[in-house]
């Protein structure tokens, strides 16, 4: 009988702690925590938000396809914010020589600059630099990595 009393007593004690813990969990929830990430000013690649990088085909410096809309988005942002200047950073994937990739990165940056100027952004607000293959985002040796590294980043400098 004492054994039965002990088992029942331990069982009740265990249950009360569980419900107490469960109640504490719901009471502690209180204020809902936001799932949104803080705005760091950076969205994709090394591009300052809300602008977006522009990606290029292999061995190309021509803005084509859906990249046209991306550069138009950047132009709209720059036209709405006339006090902002940016640096256009040309990047390449690691294939090709260092010299070739620096030249291709420069052509990519100049291509984006010309496109923005044609869309009405003043040229004196835009500078360019080529990093070639020096600032990779992805270090894989596959097409996804290469495609992410063939880009222009748009970085706010002022």
C-alpha positions in Angstrom: 0.0 0.0 0.0 2.8 2.4 0.8 4.3 1.5 -2.6 1.1 2.4 -4.4 0.8 5.6 -2.4 4.4 6.5 -3.5 3.8 5.7 -7.2 0.6 7.8 -7.2 2.4 10.7 -5.4 5.3 10.7 -7.8 2.9 10.6 -10.8 0.9 13.6 -9.5 4.1 15.5 -8.8 5.3 14.8 -12.3 2.1 16.0 -13.9 1.9 19.2 -12.0 5.4 20.2 -13.1 4.6 19.5 -16.7 1.5 21.6 -16.7 3.4 24.3 -14.8 6.1 24.3 -17.4 3.5 24.3 -20.2 1.8 27.3 -18.6 5.1 29.1 -18.2 5.8 28.6 -21.9 2.6 30.2 -23.0 2.9 33.0 -20.5 6.4 33.7 -21.6 5.5 34.1 -25.2 3.9 37.5 -24.5 5.1 39.7 -27.3 5.4 38.1 -30.7 8.9 38.2 -32.2 9.2 39.5 -35.7 10.5 37.0 -38.3 11.8 39.7 -40.6 15.5 40.2 -40.8 16.9 43.7 -40.0 17.6 45.9 -43.0 21.3 45.9 -43.4 21.3 47.9 -46.6 22.6 44.9 -48.5 20.3 42.6 -50.5 22.1 40.6 -53.1 25.8 40.1 -53.7 27.6 43.2 -52.6 25.0 45.5 -54.0 23.5 48.1 -51.7 19.7 47.7 -51.3 17.2 48.4 -52.7 19.3 48.1 -55.9 20.1 44.7 -57.4 23.1 43.3 -59.2 23.1 42.7 -62.9 24.3 39.3 -64.1 26.0 38.5 -67.4 26.3 35.6 -69.8 29.7 33.8 -70.1 32.3 36.1 -71.8 29.8 38.9 -72.3 29.4 42.5 -71.1 26.0 43.1 -72.7 23.0 43.7 -70.5 20.3 41.4 -71.9 17.1 39.6 -71.1 15.7 39.9 -67.6 18.8 41.9 -66.6 17.4 44.9 -68.5 14.6 45.1 -65.9 17.1 44.8 -63.0 19.2 47.8 -64.3 16.0 49.8 -64.9 15.1 49.2 -61.3 18.5 50.6 -60.3 18.0 53.6 -62.6 14.6 54.3 -61.1 16.1 54.2 -57.6 18.9 56.5 -58.6 16.6 59.0 -60.3 14.4 59.2 -57.1 17.5 59.7 -55.0 19.6 62.4 -56.8 22.0 62.9 -53.9 23.3 59.3 -54.1 26.4 58.3 -56.0 27.3 54.7 -56.7 30.3 52.6 -57.7 29.6 49.9 -60.3 31.8 46.9 -59.6 32.5 44.6 -62.5 33.1 40.9 -61.5 33.9 37.7 -63.3 33.9 34.0 -62.7 37.4 32.5 -62.2 37.8 31.1 -65.7 40.2 33.0 -67.9 43.4 34.8 -67.0 43.6 37.5 -64.4 44.3 40.1 -67.0 41.4 39.0 -69.2 39.0 39.0 -66.3 40.0 42.4 -65.1 39.4 43.8 -68.7 36.0 41.9 -68.9 35.0 43.2 -65.5 35.8 46.7 -66.6 33.7 46.3 -69.8 30.8 45.0 -67.7 31.0 48.0 -65.3 31.2 50.4 -68.3 28.3 48.7 -70.0 26.1 49.2 -66.9 27.2 52.8 -66.5 26.4 53.6 -70.2 23.0 51.9 -69.7 22.2 53.9 -66.6 23.3 57.2 -68.3 21.0 56.3 -71.3 18.2 55.9 -68.8 18.7 59.4 -67.4 21.2 59.0 -64.5 23.9 61.6 -64.5 27.3 60.2 -65.4 29.1 62.2 -62.6 27.2 60.1 -60.0 28.7 56.8 -61.4 32.2 55.4 -61.0 33.4 52.0 -62.1 35.9 49.5 -61.0 36.8 46.0 -62.1 37.6 43.3 -59.6 37.8 40.6 -62.2 37.8 37.3 -60.3 39.1 38.8 -57.1 35.7 39.1 -55.2 33.9 35.8 -55.8 30.6 35.3 -54.0 30.6 31.5 -54.6 33.7 29.4 -54.7 32.3 26.3 -56.5 33.4 25.1 -59.9 29.9 24.7 -61.3 27.7 26.7 -63.5 25.6 28.1 -60.6 28.7 29.5 -58.9 30.1 30.8 -62.1 26.7 32.5 -63.0 26.6 34.2 -59.6 30.1 35.6 -60.0 29.5 37.1 -63.5 27.9 40.3 -62.2 28.0 44.0 -61.7 27.4 45.2 -58.1 26.0 48.7 -57.4 27.4 50.1 -54.2 26.3 53.4 -52.7 29.4 55.6 -52.0 27.7 58.8 -51.0 
